[in-house]
Amino acid sequence: MKHPAGPCHRSALVAGMFATLAAAFAPGRAAAADADVVLRGGRVVDGSGAAASVADVAIKDGLILAVGKDVPAGERTIDVAGLVVAPGFVDIHNHSDNALLVDGDAPSLLHQGVTSVILGEGGSAAPTAEFPTFRHYFDKLKQGGIAVNVGSYVGSSQIWVQARGERAGPPTRSELQRMRALVTQAMNDGALGVASSLSGPPGSWIDTASLIAMCEAAAPGQGLYSTHLRNEGLGVFAAVDEALAIGKAAGVPVDVIHIKISEHSLWGQMPKLIAKLEAARAAGARVTANVYPYRAGQNDLATIIPPWAHEGGPSQLLRRLKDRKQRARIEREITNGVPGWYNHYTATGSWQGMMLVKLRHADHQRFQGKRMDEVIEALGGKPFDALFSLLIDNGGSVPTIFFHHAEKDMRYALAQPFVSIGSDGGSVRPDGPLGTGHPHPRFYGTFPRVLGRYVRDEKVIPLEVAIQKMTSANTTKVGVADRGFLRAGLRADVTVFDPGRIIDNATFEKPHQYSSGVVHVLVGGKLVLEAGKPTGARPGQILYGRGKR
């Protein structure tokens, strides 16, 4: 006859049951809860720069559960033998602020293996009339859903215009206090730091002292100062000095946006510029840089116009462009330059070095993808008359690609240990509202171009180094500690690609082409690209800065 278990016996049963559960969920035990997804047999490049190894990657509840040979079984197993498994690529310089509100699927990013983007150079989504704070902007992104993760700097130009308007400085004491307050608010909302774009208005109106004040306000939140230098041409060395001075005075690290020498007369001096940064680093400066793998940049045709002509905003610019006397002065200053001003015209060296990206005026849309010398010939008359007409008829803005730096210099910068990779592009697609115009091919091809051309074909840098530059180097800069590596416990942002097939297909002549070779992409453990096709999932998160409250 069996007797009911007494208190002591029941206690022993309960204790044994808890011991069994604890053992089942102990770290490192293959008997742990099954994974959601296992990527089986891939060549794992973990983002640290360490040599690749063949291993499995198990994912559960949006996190990496294990990486190795003996990982838990998955509800779903994907065979990735022969493919590279890497952390999701982090685009540290991206302009999808508005595009992700239009289309949260971000297909051009997914086809590149990008899982996170950092926004906000110069002009940022907040503070604006539509989004008074970053909380409003981030809430809007979350409301629609996004396929990729998003973090943002607060743009120094955005702060300047909000506090002072469309005019040059110096600011008043109350305006400077307003700037500090706006940066503090942005950091409290999760901004990653302050980013500047200083080569043209309104950024070029911002004096060094004001930039220091903004960065001081970002320092308590451990913000980064990310800067498009004031001058990337004849004044590039002095512009680096300014960036270093701002970082030192404000007590913040500095990241130089797409480091380059955009002045044909200085081509070949990248080693000298890198040596300057290396010397600063050796002396204790916290300075890094990023680069994109092309010899042309994209800005606006209006950047050819001297800064004074932009004061008061677009309406005043158009007024000056229509005034015969003002036009004569503008033409003279474009031709001869203005001390301290980065002149895109003289830097590029010719009208042929400018390709028009997008024009609003119906009669001018035939010029999209054309060089300025072709446009001038088609319109007839004097070159500067054609320039002024294009700007007047298109509201003072014509996005333009400038062929102004050397391939050799770019390759040298790419190989430096403290230089990471960012696109300076944005989310696009070949159709719909994001498929208009003639964008820079970097919008579609940056990361596969590095892996296909500069790693596999030309062997400028090793694969493991390239992956590090695309992942942990960027998350470390912005202080996002929960991704960037393939390690247990971190967020499962993962890119799987074919190393023999990965390549960019977008060209300057035909930019609207997705890259090839990215097979699977996971964001937070969810497949957003499967077998080379977007799934429509939008599991992206906001990447908040360390100062968020």
N, C-alpha and C positions, 0 to 999 in steps of 0.2 A: 504494500500500500504506500502511495506517494503522499508525503506531507507538504503542506504549503510552505513556501520558502519564508524563513524568518527574516527579521530586519538585517541581521548581519549578512545573510546569504544574498538578499536583494542588493545591499550595498556593494557586495563583491561583484554581482552581475553588472550593475551600473558602471562601476569602476572599470571593469573589463571592457564594456562597450565603448566607453570614452577612450580607453587606451587603443582599441582597435581603430577608431575613427582618427585619432591623432596620428597613428602610424600610417594610415592610408593617405593622409594629406601632408605628411612630412616632406620638406624640401628635398628634391633630388630623387624621390621615389617614383619609379615607373608606374606604381599603383595609384598615383594621384589621379584626380578627376581628369577624365578624357579632355583633350583639346577640342576646340571648335574646328580649327583648320590646321593641317600639317602640310608644310611644303617639303617634299621628300627628295633628297638626293641632289640638291643644288650646290653650286659653288658659292659658298657664303663669304661675302666681303662685309665685315661687320661695322665699318665706318670709322674704325680707330686708326687705320693705316696699316694694320697688321696683315700678314700674308693671308691669302684666301685659303679656305679649306672646304672639303666636301662634308656637308652636315645637313641635318634636318632642322626645320624651324617650326615649333609648335606654338599656336596662338589660342588664347582663351579669354573671353570677356574683354576683348579690345586690347589685351596686353600680350607681350611675348612671354610665353610660359617656359620655354626651354629652347636652347640651341645646342645641338650635339648629335651623337650617334644613337643615344638611348632616350628618346623623347616619348611622352605619352601618345597613345593612339588618338586619332582625330575623328570626329564625326564625318569630316571630309578630308581626304588626302589628295593633294595635287602633285603629280610627278613633274619635277622641275629639273631633272637630270640634264646636264649639259648647259643649263642656264645659270646666270649669275643672280644671286639673291642678296640684295643690299637694303640698307635703310632707305626709306622714301626720300627723294631729293628735296632739298629745302632751297627755294629761290629767295635769296636774301635781298634782291632788288627787283621788285615787281610792281606793275602799274595796273592791277586788276581791281582797283578800288571801286569803280563804277561797273565794270564788266561783270563782276560776280553778282551784282544786284540784277543785272539783265538776264544772266544765264549762270546759275550755280553749278551746272554740270562741268564746266571748265575743261572741255575735251582736249584743247591744244596743250594744256598742262599735263593731263593724264597720259597722253601719248608720248610725253617726254619723261614720264616717271616722276613728275613733281607731285608731292603730297602736301607741301606747306609753302605758303607765299608770305613774304614780308612786304608790306605796302607803306606808302606815306612819304615818299621822297619830295621835299620842297612843299608841294601842295598835298594835303591829306584829306581824307573823307570827313574829318571833323577837326576843329569846330567850324561849322557852316550854318547857314540858315536852315537847311534841311536836317542836318544832324548837329545840334548844338554841342553835344558831347559824344565821346566815343561809345558811351553806353547806348546811345540812340543808334549809332551806326552798327555796332555789334549785334544789337537786338534785331535790327532789320536783316542782317545776314542770317542769323539763326532762324528767323521767321520763315525765310524762303528756303533755307537749307543750302549747304555748300558741299561740293564733293571733296574739296581740299581744306586743310587747316589755314587759318588766317591770323596773322599778327600785323601790327602797324606801328610805325613811328608817328609822332606828331610832326607835321611839316613846319619848318621855320617860316616859310612864306605864308602859310595859312595863318600862323600866329601873328605875323607882321600885319597882314591885311586886316585881320579882325580887330587889332588894337590901333592901327594907324591909318589904314586905307591904302589906296593905290598911289603912294608917293614915297619919295626918298626920305632919308633921315637927316639928322639924328632924331630919335624919339624924345618926347617929353618924359619927365619923371613918372607922371601918371600912366602914360602909355607903356613905359617899361614895366611898371608894376602890373599892369594888365597882362602883358606878355608872360611874365612870371606866373601869374595866377592861372592863365590858360594852360600853360605847360604842366603846372602842378595838377590841375584838374584832369588833364589827359593821362598823366602818369597814374593818378589814383584810379582811373578807369581801365588801366591795363596797357597803356602805350609802352613801347619798348625803348623809347628814347626820343631824341630829336634828330630829324633828318633835314639837311639843307640842300638846296639847288641854287648855287650862287652865280652861275655864269650869265644869267639874264634876269630881267625884272619879273616879279618883285624881289626875287632873291638877291640880285646884285645891289639892291638898295640897302640891304641889311648890313650894318657895320659890325666889326669884330666884337665890340663891347656888348652889343645887343645879343649876339650869338652866345657869348660867354654867359650872359644873364639867363638866357633860355636853358642852356646846358646845366647851369648851377641849379635851376629848378628841377631838372631831371635827375640830378645826382643822388638825392635821397632814395629814389626808387631804383638805383643801380642802372640807370639808363645809359644807352650808347649814343655817341654822336656820330651819325652816319652822314658823310658830306660829299656831295658833288662839288668839287673844288671851284673856287671863284674864277680861276683861269686855268685851262688845260692846254694853253698854247705857249706863247712867249713868256707868260708869267707863271708857269706851272710850278717852278721851284719855290717861288715866293708864296704861292697858294698853299703848298704843302706846309710851309712854315706857319702860315696862319692857322691851318687845321691843327697842327701840333700845339700851337699856343693856346687855342681854345680848349683843347682837351686838358692841357696842364692847368690852366687857370680855373677851369670848372671842376676838375677832379673826375673826369669821365674818360673812358676809353674812346678811341677814334677808329672808324672804319672808312677808308677812302673808297668812294663809289667808282666803279669801273675805271681803275687807274689806267691812264693812257697819256700819250703826248700827241695832242691834236693840233699839230702845226707842222706842215710839211718841211719847213726849214730846220726843224729840230729832230726829225726822224733819226733814229739810231741812238738816242740819248737815254733810253729806258734804263740801261745798266747804271747810269749816273743817278737817276731818280730813285731806283731801288736801293742804291748804296746810301742815299740820304735817309731813307726810311729805316734801313738796317742800323745805321748809326744812331738814330733816335731810339730804336728799340733797345740797342745795347746800353744806352744811357738811361734806360728805365721807362721810356714812353710806352704806353699801352696803345700801340697803333698797328692796325692791320689794313687789308684792302681786299677788294673783289674785282673780278674782270669778266667780260663776256668774250666769246671766241670769234669775234668778227673784227674787221678793220674799218667798219663804218658805224657811226652812231645815228641816233634819231633825235631830233629836237623840233624846232619850228622855224619856218622861213622868217618869221618875225624876229628871231634872235639876231638877224643881220642888222636890224634897226638899232641904233644906239640907245642906251638905257633912258636918257632924258626924254626921248620921244614917247615913251610908254607911260609917263606919269599921268595919273588921272584915269587910267584904265583904257580899255579898247576904244571907247568913243573918242577920247582925246588923241589916241594914236591915229585913228582914221582921219580926224580933222587935220592933223599935222601932215599926213601923207597926201592930202588933197591941196595943201597950201604950197604954191610954187616956190616961195622963198624958203620955207622949211625943207622942202624936198631937196633944194640945192645944198643946204647944209648937211642933210642926212647923206646924200650921195657923196659929198666930200669926205665925211667922217668914215663912211664905210670903206671908201677907197684908200684912205690914208691911215685909218685907225684912230683910236682915242687912248691916251695913256691909261693903263690899268684895266681896259675893257677887253674881254675875250671876243675877238672878232671872227665869227664863223666864216666870213667871206675870205679874208686873207689867210685864215688857217687852212681852209680847204684848197685854196690856190686857184680855183677856176669855177665858172658856172657849171661846167661839166661834172663837177664833184658833188652836185646836189640832185637828189631824186625826190620828186614830189609824191607824198603818200596819200593824201586825201584832200579833196576840194569840195566845198559846199555848193559853189555856183555851178548850175547845170551846164553852162557853156564851157566850163573849165574842167569838168570831170574827165574829159578825153585826155587830159594831161597827167592823170594818175599813173605812176610808174614811169614817167618821162623825166629825163634830165633837164635842168634849167636851161642849158644851152639850146636844147631842142625846142623848149617852150618859147624862148626869146626869138628864135628863128621863125616859129609858127606865127607869133603875134606881130612880128615886124617891129621896126623902130629901134629905139635905144634900149640897151639891157636894163637900165634902172627904171625906165618907164614901164617895162614889162613887170619888173619886181613890184613896183608900187601898185600897178593895176591888179595883179594877182591878190595882193594883200587887201586892197580896198574892196574888191568884189567878193572876197571870202571872209569878210568880217575881221580882218586883221590877223588871221591865223591860218597857216597852211603847214600841217605836219610834214617834215622833210627829213630824208636820210642824207647825212653828210659823210662823204668818204674823206676822212681827215687824219687817220693815223695808220701806222705801218704794221703789216702782218708780223714782221720780225720783232718789233717792240711788244706786240701783244703776246707772242709766244714766250718771250723772255719773262714777262710778268706772270703768265700762267704757271710757269715752272717754279715760282718762288714759294717757299714753305708757308709764308704768312698770307698768301693771296688765295682767297676762295673764289667760288663761282656764283654769279648771279646773272639773270638774263637782261634786265632793264626792259623786259617785254611785258606782255599782258595776255589775258585770256581772250582767245579769238576762236573762230571756227569758219569754215569756208562758206557757210550759208547763213541766212538770217541777219539780224541787225549787227552782229559782231563780225560779219563777213564782208563788210564794205571796205572800200579803200585798198591801199597797196602797202601793207605794213612791212616793217623790217622783218627779215626771215628769223630773227632771234625769237620772235613771238611763238614760233612753231618748233624751233630746232636747237636751242642752246645746249641742252644737256646731252642729247644724242650726238650732237656735233663733236663735243669734247670726247665722248666715249668712242665714237666711230673714227673720227679723223685724227684727233690729237693723241689718243691712247692706242687704239688698235693699229691704224695705218701709219702714222708718222712717229709714234713712240716718243712724244714730247714728255709725257709723264706716265708713270705706271698706273695700272688700273686701280690698285688699292689707294694710291695717293689721290687720284681723281675722285673716287667715291668719298674719301674723307673731305675733300674740298667742297663737295656737293651736300654733305650731310652734317657730321658732327662739328666741322669747322664753323658752319653757319649757326647751328643751334647754340654752340658755346658763346659765340659773339653776342647773341641777343638774350642769352640767359634763360633759354628754354631747356630745362634739364631732363625732361621726361621723354625725349626722343632724339634721334640723330645717330643712335647706335642700335645694333641688333643684340640686345642683352635682355636676359630675363628680368621681368618687372617693368620694363619700359613700354611705352605705347607702341602698338603694332602697326606702324606705318612702314610699309615694305614695298620695294620695287623689284620686279623680276624681269630680266631682259636677256636677250640672246646676244652674247658678245661678238659673234661673227656677223650679225645682221644689223645691229643697231647703227643708225645713221640719220642725219637730218636730210629732208627732201626739199624743204623750202629754200628758194633762191631769191636774190634781189629782183630778178625778172618775174618769177612765179612764186610768190611767197605763200599763197594759201594751200599748203600741202602739209599734212601731218607727217611726223617722223615715223620711222620704221624700227622694229626690233624690241619695243617694250611689250612684254607679253601679259603680265599681271601686275596690278597695283592694288594694294590694300591700304585703307585709311582707317585707323582704329579697329583693325581686324576685319573690316568689311571690304569685300571686293568692289572696287569702283571701276576697274578695268580688268576684264577677264578674256583671255585668249585674244587680246588686242582690240577688244570692243568695250566701250563704256557701258556700265550696267545701269546707270541712272541713279544709283545710290548716292545719298548726300550725307555722309556721316562726319563731315568736317567739323572741327571745333575751333574756338577762338584761342589763340596763343597769347595769354595774358603776360604782361611784364611783371617783374618782381615787386613793383611798387603798388600793385593793385590793392585796393581796400574794399 
